């Protein structure tokens, strides 16, 4: 099959009818590649535990057929079978073997050291074939460092004696999203997956076990409003199914009028599955290895039908805690001869804790900064998406937020542009208090929504975690409700009323922080530290309270016209009666009455001044 353009000196190294042995990790891949080889005019034979008995029923022996084939496609388990042993005794066939190809080579270490020991047999294949045999090993996910060295060692490859072609495995057409499950994996209800029933395109859900997959299937069947053709719309794909059922699932998905809506699969479908019209891939429960994450996410948008697909991993509530424990512990190598317990890979822990998923992916796989453009026919007719201007992973931006909606890189404070890194930040205690309060606000929005229309939408959709994170990151420069808009304008169900309420919450939190600071100040003063500190910084009590609570001079003198009246009442309620009466004197208002009456009088005065302009407030107003 060599082209006439190939030099004569190179042709001389090949036999007249060269053959190849190709090893695939799954039966599905073997069957798919057998068809692709045939389309290229090559005779290929897929040999596995399904095809062997099927051929035997037809009166055919596939090991005899393989002797005259251009390529035999094997699963690792066949390498130790009597049939393959007899094939290697056939010198006529062995003399034709020029190539030993191994697909998904990262599994040699991952599966070979676990539940499929037969993968380790691949390492012995070079010794069983002629020395001229060319070894070709390919994968899209081989972690740089220790795992790469382990795979090379198992194959008998020494540094300097092989050639590596490393291209980036980044898929810019897939948004990477990590979410936290609201329930555990051991139950029968999975409310975080309700929204999948309303998805427009095919969704692939990965479950680590057949048991978990069945429980997810039962939950979605129960909630599905349309009970017709459930067996076609929501399908299970695992090794317990008949091969014919799994094949039917693949055929149904490929149909133009596809009825399949959801596929729930185990690792049977993790590698090499070219199901073209999958829009979203979901992993239920954190994976223990980053290779599995990116292999599963790689099942989405195989033919680049969509401009942007999604890969979502729902992690358990203790996933980040486990990841930190893995990072904090020193890597050790077990001396036990028993099979090691399943633990989280260090690379997976790094990915879970990474601020940017794409940046961590590049680090884990040592991706080149820029790939040389591929000139093959596939990439020429349908080139892969190029790198976008900004990252849209869940670590960098809300999954539903366009890049244009991100907060500005520079915040203007007192007329001067200030970098976020130089702004005052909330301390750990303030962040904890603020986060709890904003999460309570998010739940209140969700509970108030129309349950008939929006029950399938999780609370995080009303106020995503990234919005809370950004708000707290720039909490100290929010001066009015209009400053909140850039953070929430891309959230579809966040109304103007919600913005006003959120501004009120910001004012409440600032008042609370001031009270906490005041308590600390009094504690220090009781110890005799208050006077010394006051004379050292030469600031008035009001000035120090203002700086601690991140309130500018303009905040003390003005309240913008769009400040809700309820927000002002929060400020008034935190003041002492004497201060309120002094404020009434300044405004030439009546000062008699209880605190509630004085506050009401000030609120009425505020309403009047809202029509005129900004309201002047004493500096002591905020102390």
Secondary structure as GFF3:
##gff-version 3
##sequence-region A 1 623
A	DSSP	alpha_helix	8	11	.	.	.	ID=ss1
A	DSSP	beta_strand	19	24	.	.	.	ID=ss2
A	DSSP	alpha_helix	27	39	.	.	.	ID=ss3
A	DSSP	beta_strand	44	47	.	.	.	ID=ss4
A	DSSP	alpha_helix	51	57	.	.	.	ID=ss5
A	DSSP	alpha_helix	62	66	.	.	.	ID=ss6
A	DSSP	beta_strand	71	75	.	.	.	ID=ss7
A	DSSP	three_ten_helix	76	80	.	.	.	ID=ss8
A	DSSP	alpha_helix	82	88	.	.	.	ID=ss9
A	DSSP	alpha_helix	91	94	.	.	.	ID=ss10
A	DSSP	beta_strand	97	103	.	.	.	ID=ss11
A	DSSP	alpha_helix	107	110	.	.	.	ID=ss12
A	DSSP	three_ten_helix	117	124	.	.	.	ID=ss13
A	DSSP	alpha_helix	125	128	.	.	.	ID=ss14
A	DSSP	beta_strand	134	138	.	.	.	ID=ss15
A	DSSP	alpha_helix	146	154	.	.	.	ID=ss16
A	DSSP	beta_strand	174	180	.	.	.	ID=ss17
A	DSSP	three_ten_helix	191	198	.	.	.	ID=ss18
A	DSSP	beta_strand	202	207	.	.	.	ID=ss19
A	DSSP	alpha_helix	210	223	.	.	.	ID=ss20
A	DSSP	alpha_helix	230	233	.	.	.	ID=ss21
A	DSSP	beta_strand	234	237	.	.	.	ID=ss22
A	DSSP	alpha_helix	243	254	.	.	.	ID=ss23
A	DSSP	beta_strand	262	265	.	.	.	ID=ss24
A	DSSP	three_ten_helix	267	269	.	.	.	ID=ss25
A	DSSP	beta_strand	278	284	.	.	.	ID=ss26
A	DSSP	alpha_helix	290	297	.	.	.	ID=ss27
A	DSSP	beta_strand	309	315	.	.	.	ID=ss28
A	DSSP	alpha_helix	319	328	.	.	.	ID=ss29
A	DSSP	alpha_helix	346	353	.	.	.	ID=ss30
A	DSSP	alpha_helix	357	364	.	.	.	ID=ss31
A	DSSP	alpha_helix	377	381	.	.	.	ID=ss32
A	DSSP	three_ten_helix	403	405	.	.	.	ID=ss33
A	DSSP	beta_strand	410	413	.	.	.	ID=ss34
A	DSSP	beta_strand	416	419	.	.	.	ID=ss35
A	DSSP	three_ten_helix	420	422	.	.	.	ID=ss36
A	DSSP	alpha_helix	428	448	.	.	.	ID=ss37
A	DSSP	alpha_helix	451	454	.	.	.	ID=ss38
A	DSSP	three_ten_helix	459	461	.	.	.	ID=ss39
A	DSSP	alpha_helix	465	473	.	.	.	ID=ss40
A	DSSP	three_ten_helix	475	477	.	.	.	ID=ss41
A	DSSP	three_ten_helix	481	483	.	.	.	ID=ss42
A	DSSP	alpha_helix	485	488	.	.	.	ID=ss43
A	DSSP	alpha_helix	496	526	.	.	.	ID=ss44
A	DSSP	alpha_helix	530	537	.	.	.	ID=ss45
A	DSSP	alpha_helix	541	548	.	.	.	ID=ss46
A	DSSP	alpha_helix	553	557	.	.	.	ID=ss47
A	DSSP	alpha_helix	565	573	.	.	.	ID=ss48
A	DSSP	alpha_helix	577	586	.	.	.	ID=ss49
A	DSSP	alpha_helix	595	610	.	.	.	ID=ss50
A	DSSP	three_ten_helix	619	622	.	.	.	ID=ss51
###
